[in-house]
Amino acid sequence: MAFRPAGVGRFALDGDELCGDPHPELQGHLVVESRDHFLAWFEEQRKSMPTRKAL
């Protein structure tokens, strides 16, 4: 499945779009952030990861 967002925001997804007819009750969402916001979040995630200790 591929998405081509028209802009930044939170977009609702229905189960039948994700899984087909068997799961119409499922709900999901797609969050589209600006590049700068994403890179700042990514850097915070990287900083919080444990580092590997040298053997």
N, CA, C and O atoms as a DFTB+ gen file, in Angstrom:
220 C
 N C O
     1  1       0.846      -1.151       0.000
     2  2       0.000       0.000       0.000
     3  2       0.904       1.231       0.000
     4  3       1.881       1.283       0.747
     5  1       0.595       2.180      -0.801
     6  2       1.378       3.416      -0.890
     7  2       0.458       4.614      -0.700
     8  3      -0.721       4.578      -1.055
     9  1       1.015       5.660      -0.141
    10  2       0.265       6.894       0.078
    11  2       1.036       8.047      -0.521
    12  3       2.265       8.081      -0.464
    13  1       0.334       8.966      -1.080
    14  2       0.930      10.200      -1.580
    15  2       0.170      11.347      -0.915
    16  3      -0.860      11.790      -1.423
    17  1       0.680      11.827       0.225
    18  2      -0.058      12.843       0.975
    19  2      -0.097      14.183       0.253
    20  3       0.839      14.570      -0.446
    21  1      -1.200      14.866       0.445
    22  2      -1.363      16.193      -0.136
    23  2      -0.844      17.275       0.807
    24  3      -0.699      18.431       0.411
    25  1      -0.567      16.900       2.045
    26  2      -0.078      17.872       3.012
    27  2       0.124      17.222       4.364
    28  3      -0.056      16.014       4.520
    29  1       0.495      18.025       5.330
    30  2       0.741      17.571       6.682
    31  2      -0.607      17.365       7.377
    32  3      -1.561      18.100       7.120
    33  1      -0.681      16.365       8.256
    34  2      -1.908      16.160       9.009
    35  2      -2.093      14.721       9.444
    36  3      -1.210      13.882       9.265
    37  1      -3.248      14.450      10.014
    38  2      -3.630      13.114      10.457
    39  2      -4.828      12.695       9.616
    40  3      -5.829      13.408       9.542
    41  1      -4.716      11.543       8.991
    42  2      -5.726      11.088       8.057
    43  2      -6.300       9.753       8.507
    44  3      -5.552       8.830       8.830
    45  1      -7.629       9.647       8.530
    46  2      -8.310       8.420       8.943
    47  2      -8.256       7.386       7.828
    48  3      -8.352       7.710       6.645
    49  1      -8.099       6.134       8.239
    50  2      -8.115       5.012       7.308
    51  2      -9.154       4.010       7.799
    52  3      -9.210       3.710       8.991
    53  1      -9.962       3.501       6.903
    54  2     -10.952       2.489       7.250
    55  2     -10.382       1.098       7.007
    56  3      -9.540       0.898       6.132
    57  1     -10.860       0.138       7.803
    58  2     -10.368      -1.234       7.704
    59  2     -10.533      -1.844       6.331
    60  3      -9.672      -2.597       5.877
    61  1     -11.629      -1.527       5.667
    62  2     -11.811      -2.101       4.330
    63  2     -10.793      -1.552       3.339
    64  3     -10.499      -2.206       2.338
    65  1     -10.247      -0.356       3.599
    66  2      -9.180       0.169       2.749
    67  2      -7.852      -0.537       3.049
    68  3      -7.023      -0.730       2.159
    69  1      -7.664      -0.923       4.336
    70  2      -6.419      -1.567       4.748
    71  2      -6.419      -3.067       4.484
    72  3      -5.429      -3.614       3.998
    73  1      -7.528      -3.733       4.805
    74  2      -7.570      -5.197       4.785
    75  2      -8.588      -5.776       3.813
    76  3      -8.573      -6.978       3.544
    77  1      -9.442      -4.963       3.301
    78  2     -10.498      -5.473       2.435
    79  2     -11.802      -5.652       3.193
    80  3     -11.905      -5.271       4.359
    81  1     -12.776      -6.217       2.547
    82  2     -14.127      -6.362       3.103
    83  2     -14.222      -7.096       4.442
    84  3     -15.110      -6.763       5.227
    85  1     -13.359      -8.079       4.754
    86  2     -13.537      -8.808       6.007
    87  2     -13.357      -7.963       7.287
    88  3     -13.767      -8.406       8.359
    89  1     -12.771      -6.789       7.206
    90  2     -12.467      -6.012       8.411
    91  2     -12.962      -4.566       8.343
    92  3     -12.176      -3.647       8.573
    93  1     -14.235      -4.340       8.035
    94  2     -14.696      -2.949       7.909
    95  2     -14.717      -2.200       9.242
    96  3     -14.726      -0.969       9.253
    97  1     -14.725      -2.932      10.379
    98  2     -14.788      -2.262      11.679
    99  2     -13.429      -1.744      12.156
   100  3     -13.373      -0.934      13.082
   101  1     -12.351      -2.189      11.551
   102  2     -11.026      -1.723      11.951
   103  2     -10.817      -0.273      11.536
   104  3     -11.291       0.164      10.487
   105  1     -10.114       0.446      12.360
   106  2      -9.802       1.844      12.066
   107  2      -8.298       2.051      12.199
   108  3      -7.639       1.370      12.985
   109  1      -7.777       2.959      11.456
   110  2      -6.369       3.303      11.541
   111  2      -6.185       4.760      11.194
   112  3      -7.142       5.456      10.853
   113  1      -4.954       5.218      11.282
   114  2      -4.673       6.589      10.870
   115  2      -3.255       6.677      10.324
   116  3      -2.378       5.885      10.667
   117  1      -3.071       7.633       9.493
   118  2      -1.782       7.931       8.886
   119  2      -1.414       9.336       9.315
   120  3      -2.196      10.272       9.149
   121  1      -0.209       9.480       9.871
   122  2       0.256      10.796      10.314
   123  2       1.347      11.257       9.359
   124  3       2.334      10.554       9.140
   125  1       1.162      12.427       8.801
   126  2       2.148      13.019       7.893
   127  2       2.709      14.261       8.574
   128  3       1.978      15.201       8.888
   129  1       4.018      14.245       8.795
   130  2       4.708      15.366       9.443
   131  2       5.566      16.104       8.418
   132  3       5.873      15.577       7.349
   133  1       5.940      17.315       8.759
   134  2       6.891      18.029       7.904
   135  2       8.256      17.339       8.013
   136  3       8.529      16.650       8.995
   137  1       9.077      17.520       7.040
   138  2      10.418      16.909       7.055
   139  2      11.201      17.352       8.280
   140  3      11.833      16.526       8.937
   141  1      11.171      18.648       8.601
   142  2      11.914      19.158       9.758
   143  2      11.413      18.537      11.055
   144  3      12.214      18.160      11.911
   145  1      10.101      18.427      11.209
   146  2       9.531      17.829      12.418
   147  2       9.942      16.360      12.525
   148  3      10.313      15.893      13.602
   149  1       9.875      15.641      11.419
   150  2      10.269      14.238      11.423
   151  2      11.742      14.079      11.779
   152  3      12.087      13.227      12.599
   153  1      12.611      14.877      11.183
   154  2      14.044      14.753      11.462
   155  2      14.363      15.073      12.920
   156  3      15.233      14.433      13.510
   157  1      13.680      16.044      13.509
   158  2      13.874      16.357      14.928
   159  2      13.426      15.173      15.787
   160  3      14.119      14.799      16.733
   161  1      12.277      14.585      15.466
   162  2      11.794      13.409      16.200
   163  2      12.777      12.245      16.051
   164  3      13.092      11.570      17.031
   165  1      13.250      12.016      14.852
   166  2      14.175      10.919      14.585
   167  2      15.459      11.086      15.387
   168  3      15.978      10.114      15.935
   169  1      15.968      12.295      15.459
   170  2      17.194      12.557      16.223
   171  2      16.956      12.276      17.706
   172  3      17.825      11.709      18.368
   173  1      15.813      12.656      18.231
   174  2      15.494      12.360      19.636
   175  2      15.431      10.852      19.876
   176  3      15.899      10.368      20.906
   177  1      14.864      10.122      18.946
   178  2      14.796       8.664      19.078
   179  2      16.199       8.069      19.066
   180  3      16.507       7.168      19.847
   181  1      17.030       8.569      18.191
   182  2      18.402       8.060      18.082
   183  2      19.169       8.303      19.371
   184  3      19.897       7.426      19.836
   185  1      19.009       9.489      19.952
   186  2      19.719       9.824      21.187
   187  2      19.285       8.941      22.354
   188  3      20.086       8.649      23.242
   189  1      18.034       8.520      22.357
   190  2      17.522       7.746      23.483
   191  2      17.816       6.252      23.375
   192  3      17.540       5.499      24.309
   193  1      18.366       5.822      22.256
   194  2      18.689       4.402      22.090
   195  2      19.954       4.053      22.864
   196  3      20.896       4.845      22.905
   197  1      19.980       2.872      23.478
   198  2      21.208       2.457      24.172
   199  2      22.346       2.272      23.186
   200  3      22.135       1.875      22.041
   201  1      23.532       2.558      23.635
   202  2      24.709       2.377      22.762
   203  2      25.306       0.997      22.986
   204  3      25.188       0.421      24.068
   205  1      25.932       0.492      21.971
   206  2      26.623      -0.797      22.098
   207  2      27.950      -0.577      22.790
   208  3      28.705       0.332      22.443
   209  1      28.219      -1.393      23.743
   210  2      29.497      -1.300      24.455
   211  2      30.534      -2.121      23.693
   212  3      30.257      -3.214      23.199
   213  1      31.717      -1.564      23.619
   214  2      32.808      -2.280      22.943
   215  2      33.188      -3.517      23.773
   216  3      33.220      -3.470      25.003
   217  1      33.464      -4.583      23.095
   218  2      33.858      -5.825      23.792
   219  2      35.320      -5.820      24.135
   220  3      35.820      -6.780      24.721
